[in-house]
Amino acid sequence: MAQIGYIDTLNAGRISSISAASLYVPPWDRGRWENLVGNLTEYKNQIVLRPLEISNSHELITRFNVISMNQAVEIDIYGSVNMSHILGGNVINGVGGSGEFARASYLSIFLTSSTARNGRISRIVPMVTHVDVTDHDVDVIITEHGWADLRGLSPRERAKEIIEKCSSPDYKDELWNYFDKACKKVGGHIPHLLPEAFSFHERFIRTGSMKQ
């Protein structure tokens, strides 16, 4: 789905065309709606709407060597991505074609700020409360602090990259402590301390902040 913000980007000259399965204009946004309808002749040469079977086709995404960039609600230290739920159960948006693009693209990038709500929420967490895209389909993670290239890395190597390069300084030490403790106490391919895996989320529910 192409959000109305894409039209703003098109009008600003930052992109030259839009290809999507649908275009959404909020019903209360009369200004943008009137602009779209009033300039259909111009926009029809810049916007192409195709069926989902084409726009989200794995074969076409792979053939065109697409570089996909998707948003994330939260990302865990091993690279699994939650992009649709808050605290595991509350839906905030749909996944759309993100799964298809993450898996089939030449380069799968996920972008997010490292924190939310004035720093009270860390978007890099020990374990995500809902998984939309598994770590296997995530190549690069980007936050305002840096980017982690995860290609070819083991889960433990990925954790080190994500914590060091993408997490907020306010949460980095606790993430390192969790990872180090999990490696020593549990070990294995993807070390997790199950009693502490959702400690960030539980603290937020209790206090309104993930900070210690």
Backbone bond lengths (Angstrom), bond angles and torsions (degrees), N, CA, C in turn:
res aa  C-N    CA-C-N  psi(-1)  N-CA   C-N-CA  omega(-1)  CA-C   N-CA-C  phi
1 M - - - 1.456 - - 1.521 110.06 -
2 A 1.320 116.40 132.10 1.463 121.35 174.84 1.526 108.24 -91.87
3 Q 1.330 117.16 118.45 1.457 121.65 176.63 1.520 109.71 -76.12
4 I 1.324 116.55 161.41 1.457 120.76 -177.34 1.529 111.85 -62.40
5 G 1.341 116.07 -25.21 1.461 118.94 176.96 1.517 112.91 -60.33
6 Y 1.335 117.07 -26.05 1.453 120.22 177.09 1.524 110.86 -63.40
7 I 1.356 116.44 -34.88 1.457 120.38 177.46 1.522 110.30 -64.23
8 D 1.327 116.75 -40.36 1.462 120.33 176.90 1.528 110.74 -60.17
9 T 1.331 116.05 -42.09 1.461 120.57 179.27 1.525 110.62 -65.75
10 L 1.330 115.72 -38.16 1.470 121.14 176.46 1.521 110.44 -64.12
11 N 1.331 116.72 -45.96 1.471 120.88 179.74 1.520 111.95 -62.43
12 A 1.351 115.77 -32.28 1.464 119.83 -178.71 1.520 112.49 -78.92
13 G 1.332 116.97 -6.28 1.453 120.68 178.64 1.510 114.59 81.52
14 R 1.334 117.34 11.79 1.466 120.05 -179.17 1.518 112.40 -80.56
15 I 1.328 117.14 -22.70 1.460 122.14 171.53 1.526 107.48 -132.53
16 S 1.313 116.29 158.55 1.470 119.89 -176.58 1.520 113.26 -103.52
17 S 1.341 117.56 -17.68 1.464 119.90 -178.64 1.517 110.35 -160.44
18 I 1.338 115.58 163.54 1.456 122.69 178.71 1.522 108.40 -130.37
19 S 1.331 116.32 131.36 1.467 122.23 173.48 1.515 107.60 -123.42
20 A 1.331 117.22 123.22 1.460 120.83 -177.07 1.519 109.62 -154.74
21 A 1.337 114.72 177.36 1.459 119.67 176.45 1.525 110.94 -93.89
22 S 1.350 116.98 -22.73 1.453 120.80 178.76 1.517 109.50 -157.23
23 L 1.321 115.47 162.10 1.462 122.18 178.39 1.518 107.83 -127.51
24 Y 1.336 116.90 123.70 1.464 121.00 -175.75 1.520 111.12 -109.99
25 V 1.340 115.12 124.28 1.457 121.83 173.02 1.527 107.37 -118.74
26 P 1.342 119.22 118.52 1.469 119.85 179.90 1.523 110.70 -55.78
27 P 1.319 118.44 136.49 1.466 120.85 -176.98 1.516 113.95 -61.04
28 W 1.342 117.59 -24.17 1.464 120.24 -179.92 1.530 112.82 -84.29
29 D 1.348 117.16 -7.87 1.464 120.53 -176.99 1.527 109.62 -91.73
30 R 1.330 116.29 74.10 1.460 120.70 -174.45 1.523 112.44 -64.12
31 G 1.319 117.16 -37.24 1.458 120.17 -178.01 1.510 112.51 -60.42
32 R 1.329 116.47 -50.08 1.462 119.59 -179.82 1.532 111.22 -68.03
33 W 1.343 115.69 -36.97 1.463 118.93 179.37 1.524 110.91 -62.31
34 E 1.330 117.45 -45.53 1.461 120.81 179.09 1.520 111.54 -65.23
35 N 1.334 116.60 -35.93 1.465 120.20 176.54 1.521 111.15 -63.87
36 L 1.343 116.62 -42.89 1.459 120.77 -179.84 1.523 111.02 -64.17
37 V 1.312 116.37 -49.92 1.469 120.65 -177.81 1.530 110.57 -65.86
38 G 1.327 116.80 -38.90 1.454 119.98 -177.74 1.515 114.50 -71.83
39 N 1.329 116.42 -16.59 1.473 119.90 -177.73 1.527 112.12 -122.96
40 L 1.333 116.72 30.19 1.456 120.77 -178.16 1.521 112.33 -59.10
41 T 1.307 117.27 -36.81 1.471 120.30 -178.93 1.522 111.14 -59.42
42 E 1.321 116.27 -41.20 1.464 120.60 178.38 1.521 111.51 -73.84
43 Y 1.335 116.03 -44.55 1.456 120.05 -176.08 1.533 113.00 -67.97
44 K 1.325 118.03 -27.55 1.466 119.34 -176.80 1.521 112.10 -64.80
45 N 1.328 117.37 -19.07 1.465 121.04 176.32 1.525 112.48 -88.72
46 Q 1.351 116.17 -5.21 1.460 120.54 -176.69 1.523 113.44 -119.77
47 I 1.335 116.80 -16.45 1.462 121.11 -176.97 1.523 109.97 -120.01
48 V 1.330 116.63 128.26 1.459 122.58 177.33 1.524 108.32 -122.43
49 L 1.331 116.58 124.10 1.461 121.80 176.40 1.519 108.75 -109.74
50 R 1.350 115.38 124.15 1.462 121.15 -176.30 1.531 109.59 -123.18
51 P 1.321 117.97 159.31 1.474 120.24 176.18 1.529 110.59 -61.92
52 L 1.348 116.24 153.55 1.463 121.22 178.96 1.515 112.00 -55.06
53 E 1.337 116.60 -35.51 1.466 120.47 -178.17 1.520 111.90 -61.17
54 I 1.332 116.24 -22.06 1.463 120.29 178.77 1.527 110.60 -100.22
55 S 1.338 116.95 -49.99 1.463 119.91 -174.75 1.528 112.37 -63.81
56 N 1.340 116.56 -31.87 1.468 120.48 -178.07 1.529 112.62 -109.92
57 S 1.304 116.70 21.42 1.462 121.19 -178.29 1.529 111.41 -69.52
58 H 1.319 116.98 123.36 1.470 120.75 177.44 1.525 110.85 -56.49
59 E 1.313 116.01 -41.79 1.470 119.99 -176.24 1.521 110.96 -63.45
60 L 1.338 117.20 -43.53 1.463 120.53 -178.79 1.523 111.22 -70.97
61 I 1.339 116.93 -41.35 1.463 120.41 178.56 1.530 110.18 -58.74
62 T 1.337 115.80 -43.19 1.463 120.33 179.41 1.519 111.07 -67.83
63 R 1.317 116.85 -42.70 1.470 120.95 -176.37 1.520 111.65 -62.86
64 F 1.332 116.78 -37.36 1.457 120.92 -176.67 1.531 113.01 -87.04
65 N 1.345 117.46 3.34 1.471 120.77 179.96 1.529 111.45 51.64
66 V 1.322 115.57 49.57 1.459 121.32 -176.86 1.531 111.39 -65.79
67 I 1.323 116.16 137.94 1.456 121.99 168.26 1.518 106.10 -99.69
68 S 1.334 117.42 109.90 1.467 121.01 -176.21 1.518 110.78 -95.23
69 M 1.327 116.10 140.65 1.466 122.20 177.62 1.520 107.72 -129.22
70 N 1.330 116.39 115.18 1.455 122.25 -177.00 1.523 110.67 -123.58
71 Q 1.340 115.40 154.77 1.458 120.60 178.17 1.522 110.61 -87.05
72 A 1.317 115.93 163.84 1.462 120.72 178.16 1.525 109.69 -139.25
73 V 1.320 116.13 141.49 1.462 121.46 171.96 1.525 108.99 -76.99
74 E 1.332 115.88 -45.08 1.461 121.67 176.73 1.515 108.98 -155.95
75 I 1.322 115.40 155.53 1.462 122.86 -179.16 1.518 107.37 -135.00
76 D 1.330 117.17 135.27 1.458 116.46 179.29 1.519 111.01 -91.13
77 I 1.327 115.52 172.75 1.461 119.92 -171.03 1.519 113.23 -66.45
78 Y 1.340 118.10 -13.18 1.461 120.36 178.26 1.520 112.71 -101.61
79 G 1.349 117.15 -3.93 1.458 120.18 173.54 1.510 116.27 106.62
80 S 1.324 119.52 1.11 1.462 120.20 175.20 1.530 109.25 -73.37
81 V 1.340 116.12 144.27 1.461 121.28 -170.64 1.530 111.86 -120.55
82 N 1.311 115.24 131.61 1.465 123.33 169.12 1.526 106.64 -107.21
83 M 1.326 116.40 120.67 1.461 119.36 -178.61 1.525 112.90 -125.26
84 S 1.327 117.63 12.21 1.463 117.80 -173.55 1.524 115.49 -139.90
85 H 1.334 119.37 -12.15 1.464 120.65 -173.36 1.531 112.20 -129.50
86 I 1.325 114.87 151.06 1.460 121.96 172.93 1.521 108.10 -109.35
87 L 1.328 116.62 127.96 1.467 123.03 179.42 1.528 111.92 52.54
88 G 1.320 115.84 34.22 1.452 121.30 171.92 1.502 116.56 86.08
89 G 1.346 118.76 -33.56 1.455 119.27 -171.29 1.510 117.04 -118.28
90 N 1.328 118.40 -20.57 1.455 121.27 -174.55 1.530 111.22 -96.00
91 V 1.332 115.97 115.65 1.463 121.14 -177.71 1.520 110.11 -77.32
92 I 1.325 116.62 132.48 1.467 120.47 175.75 1.519 112.00 -114.31
93 N 1.319 118.13 -22.41 1.462 121.55 174.44 1.516 109.28 -165.94
94 G 1.311 115.60 167.57 1.454 120.40 178.53 1.520 111.84 -85.97
95 V 1.310 115.41 167.63 1.461 120.97 179.90 1.528 111.21 -82.85
96 G 1.342 116.17 -31.25 1.463 119.61 -178.73 1.511 111.32 61.94
97 G 1.318 116.71 -136.64 1.462 121.16 -178.63 1.515 113.34 -95.71
98 S 1.344 116.68 13.17 1.464 119.49 -175.64 1.517 112.35 -59.77
99 G 1.342 116.95 -38.96 1.463 119.70 -180.00 1.511 112.13 -62.81
100 E 1.329 116.18 -43.61 1.468 119.76 179.03 1.523 111.27 -63.32
101 F 1.332 116.04 -44.41 1.457 119.01 -178.36 1.534 111.90 -69.93
102 A 1.330 117.20 -36.46 1.462 119.87 179.01 1.522 111.00 -63.47
103 R 1.317 116.74 -40.90 1.459 120.13 -176.28 1.524 113.28 -78.69
104 A 1.335 117.32 -38.45 1.463 119.91 -170.81 1.522 114.08 -96.18
105 S 1.327 118.28 -12.92 1.462 119.75 -173.81 1.525 112.19 -73.63
106 Y 1.311 114.88 158.59 1.463 121.75 176.48 1.520 110.34 -64.88
107 L 1.345 115.79 -37.86 1.460 121.60 179.18 1.519 108.00 -141.25
108 S 1.327 116.44 121.40 1.464 122.21 -177.69 1.518 109.54 -104.62
109 I 1.347 115.88 111.44 1.464 122.36 -176.03 1.523 109.71 -114.05
110 F 1.333 115.94 136.44 1.460 120.73 174.13 1.520 108.97 -121.04
111 L 1.337 114.68 132.98 1.450 120.99 -176.47 1.524 110.46 -120.31
112 T 1.310 115.69 140.76 1.464 121.09 175.66 1.521 108.87 -162.79
113 S 1.314 116.20 157.43 1.462 118.88 168.99 1.525 107.29 -74.82
114 S 1.307 117.37 153.79 1.471 119.81 -177.33 1.521 111.84 -73.84
115 T 1.339 117.11 -22.24 1.463 121.08 179.40 1.520 109.91 -138.64
116 A 1.333 115.65 170.34 1.467 122.65 174.93 1.523 108.35 -142.88
117 R 1.327 115.69 167.81 1.474 122.11 179.14 1.524 111.98 51.64
118 N 1.324 114.37 54.56 1.470 120.62 176.58 1.519 112.61 57.16
119 G 1.320 115.72 36.58 1.463 120.51 175.66 1.510 114.98 88.45
120 R 1.326 118.44 -2.33 1.462 120.20 -178.37 1.528 112.89 -76.46
121 I 1.319 116.33 -15.94 1.461 121.35 178.61 1.520 109.53 -122.02
122 S 1.320 117.05 130.46 1.453 122.01 172.80 1.529 108.17 -94.11
123 R 1.317 116.29 129.55 1.466 119.74 177.36 1.532 111.72 -86.21
124 I 1.318 116.48 -12.34 1.472 121.12 171.28 1.519 105.69 -101.54
125 V 1.331 116.81 116.45 1.466 121.82 -172.75 1.530 110.06 -129.32
126 P 1.335 117.56 163.01 1.470 119.33 177.44 1.530 112.86 -59.01
127 M 1.333 116.61 -44.83 1.473 120.99 178.66 1.529 108.32 -146.02
128 V 1.327 117.02 133.16 1.463 120.17 178.93 1.527 110.08 -72.07
129 T 1.334 115.92 149.22 1.462 120.71 -178.59 1.524 112.61 -83.54
130 H 1.317 116.91 -8.81 1.464 122.21 176.99 1.520 107.00 -155.01
131 V 1.337 117.67 139.84 1.462 120.77 -178.31 1.525 110.07 -113.83
132 D 1.337 115.77 117.51 1.463 121.39 172.85 1.528 110.91 -100.43
133 V 1.331 116.58 -37.90 1.465 122.19 179.86 1.518 107.83 -129.58
134 T 1.318 116.63 123.00 1.463 119.61 -179.06 1.521 111.39 -75.80
135 D 1.317 115.54 163.05 1.460 121.43 -179.63 1.522 112.68 -58.18
136 H 1.334 117.33 -23.58 1.473 120.67 -178.70 1.524 112.33 -66.51
137 D 1.343 116.94 -22.00 1.467 120.53 -174.89 1.525 112.48 -109.17
138 V 1.313 117.25 17.14 1.466 121.68 -178.89 1.527 108.77 -116.09
139 D 1.336 116.13 118.72 1.473 120.70 -178.89 1.518 112.92 -97.22
140 V 1.327 116.36 -42.33 1.463 120.90 -174.64 1.529 109.18 -138.38
141 I 1.327 116.44 137.77 1.464 122.29 174.09 1.525 107.92 -119.03
142 I 1.336 115.60 134.03 1.465 120.94 -177.94 1.517 110.01 -128.07
143 T 1.331 116.48 130.24 1.463 122.56 168.61 1.524 106.96 -128.73
144 E 1.344 116.12 -178.24 1.460 119.71 -179.93 1.524 112.13 -67.68
145 H 1.343 117.27 -12.89 1.465 120.37 -178.84 1.527 113.25 -92.40
146 G 1.318 117.06 -16.72 1.458 119.24 -179.80 1.516 111.44 156.48
147 W 1.321 115.05 -168.85 1.462 119.76 -179.14 1.516 110.29 -136.30
148 A 1.329 114.48 145.24 1.461 121.57 -179.23 1.525 108.79 -117.05
149 D 1.316 116.54 117.91 1.466 122.50 175.58 1.523 107.41 -88.97
150 L 1.326 116.65 110.84 1.457 121.92 -172.44 1.512 114.28 -97.65
151 R 1.305 116.74 -0.64 1.463 119.86 -175.21 1.524 111.98 -63.85
152 G 1.330 114.87 128.81 1.451 120.97 176.54 1.514 115.33 78.96
153 L 1.338 117.23 6.68 1.459 120.43 -177.04 1.529 111.22 -98.18
154 S 1.328 116.14 149.99 1.461 121.27 172.80 1.524 108.88 -74.48
155 P 1.338 118.57 165.01 1.463 119.88 178.95 1.529 113.78 -55.02
156 R 1.308 117.94 -41.67 1.473 119.77 -179.45 1.529 110.53 -68.01
157 E 1.309 117.09 -37.76 1.465 120.07 176.83 1.526 110.68 -66.05
158 R 1.328 115.88 -37.81 1.459 120.21 178.29 1.536 110.57 -63.46
159 A 1.328 116.23 -42.49 1.461 120.29 179.47 1.524 111.31 -58.83
160 K 1.309 116.41 -43.46 1.464 119.89 -179.48 1.525 111.50 -63.06
161 E 1.340 116.67 -40.87 1.456 120.57 178.83 1.531 111.50 -65.93
162 I 1.327 116.62 -45.70 1.460 120.99 -176.76 1.523 111.15 -65.50
163 I 1.329 116.75 -47.24 1.461 119.84 -178.90 1.526 111.03 -62.97
164 E 1.308 116.30 -47.26 1.463 120.24 -174.05 1.528 112.52 -71.45
165 K 1.339 117.80 -38.13 1.464 119.88 -170.61 1.526 114.88 -102.60
166 C 1.330 117.77 -19.12 1.470 119.12 -172.20 1.524 114.89 -119.15
167 S 1.314 118.59 -19.99 1.467 119.94 -175.31 1.528 111.51 -81.10
168 S 1.324 115.00 158.30 1.465 121.05 177.03 1.528 110.10 -73.47
169 P 1.329 118.20 144.22 1.465 120.63 175.82 1.525 112.42 -56.76
170 D 1.337 117.45 -26.82 1.466 120.30 179.94 1.524 112.67 -68.77
171 Y 1.330 116.90 -21.03 1.466 120.55 -176.19 1.528 113.25 -120.75
172 K 1.294 117.03 -6.01 1.470 120.62 -173.04 1.527 112.37 -60.42
173 D 1.314 117.88 -46.60 1.466 120.39 -177.60 1.529 111.21 -61.19
174 E 1.330 116.78 -42.12 1.462 119.00 -179.13 1.531 110.95 -67.69
175 L 1.309 116.85 -36.26 1.469 120.14 177.36 1.532 110.25 -65.32
176 W 1.323 116.56 -42.75 1.463 120.15 176.61 1.528 110.71 -61.59
177 N 1.321 116.98 -42.68 1.465 120.73 179.72 1.527 110.87 -61.90
178 Y 1.329 116.17 -42.94 1.465 120.00 178.97 1.531 110.20 -62.33
179 F 1.318 116.48 -47.81 1.461 120.58 -177.92 1.527 111.58 -63.14
180 D 1.324 117.18 -46.93 1.465 120.52 -179.44 1.523 111.33 -62.18
181 K 1.333 116.90 -42.84 1.458 121.22 -179.88 1.531 110.59 -65.63
182 A 1.336 116.81 -40.60 1.463 120.57 179.74 1.524 111.11 -64.58
183 C 1.324 116.32 -39.58 1.471 119.83 179.04 1.527 110.92 -64.08
184 K 1.338 116.92 -40.00 1.460 120.85 -176.93 1.524 112.35 -77.03
185 K 1.334 116.95 -42.25 1.462 120.67 -173.68 1.521 113.58 -84.57
186 V 1.346 116.94 -37.25 1.460 121.21 -173.62 1.526 112.01 -108.95
187 G 1.333 115.91 -46.87 1.455 120.17 -178.75 1.517 111.37 68.96
188 G 1.313 115.91 -155.76 1.454 120.61 179.07 1.520 113.06 86.72
189 H 1.328 114.37 -174.04 1.456 121.39 -174.86 1.529 111.95 -68.31
190 I 1.326 117.23 -46.78 1.464 122.44 177.86 1.530 107.25 -127.74
191 P 1.323 118.22 88.94 1.466 120.97 -174.65 1.527 112.95 -65.44
192 H 1.323 116.48 126.19 1.458 121.77 175.77 1.517 109.91 -137.85
193 L 1.311 115.93 138.85 1.456 121.94 171.85 1.523 106.65 -96.35
194 L 1.310 117.94 98.35 1.463 120.59 -173.70 1.525 113.92 -56.69
195 P 1.349 119.68 -39.28 1.475 118.21 178.63 1.531 112.99 -65.59
196 E 1.344 117.76 -20.42 1.462 121.07 -176.28 1.522 113.37 -114.33
197 A 1.324 118.07 -1.33 1.457 121.38 -172.78 1.526 112.81 -60.08
198 F 1.353 116.56 -32.92 1.464 120.47 -179.64 1.528 111.45 -111.07
199 S 1.315 116.37 27.55 1.464 120.34 -178.03 1.530 111.95 -63.03
200 F 1.339 117.38 -34.79 1.462 120.30 178.35 1.524 109.79 -62.18
201 H 1.339 115.99 -45.82 1.463 121.18 -176.68 1.534 110.99 -69.18
202 E 1.331 116.25 -40.90 1.466 119.71 179.55 1.524 111.01 -64.09
203 R 1.314 116.55 -38.50 1.459 120.15 178.49 1.534 110.81 -65.52
204 F 1.324 115.81 -38.20 1.467 119.09 178.30 1.518 111.34 -64.15
205 I 1.330 116.98 -41.14 1.464 120.93 178.95 1.531 110.24 -62.15
206 R 1.335 116.49 -39.40 1.470 120.63 -177.21 1.520 112.85 -75.66
207 T 1.343 116.26 -42.01 1.468 119.80 -168.62 1.517 114.69 -116.95
208 G 1.334 117.67 -13.28 1.460 119.37 -176.16 1.517 113.67 86.71
209 S 1.337 116.40 7.78 1.460 121.38 178.53 1.530 109.46 -152.00
210 M 1.326 116.18 146.08 1.451 120.87 175.90 1.521 112.81 -84.82
211 K 1.321 116.68 -7.99 1.457 119.85 -178.43 1.517 111.12 -72.00
212 Q 1.319 114.92 146.13 1.470 119.79 178.02 1.516 110.80 -71.47
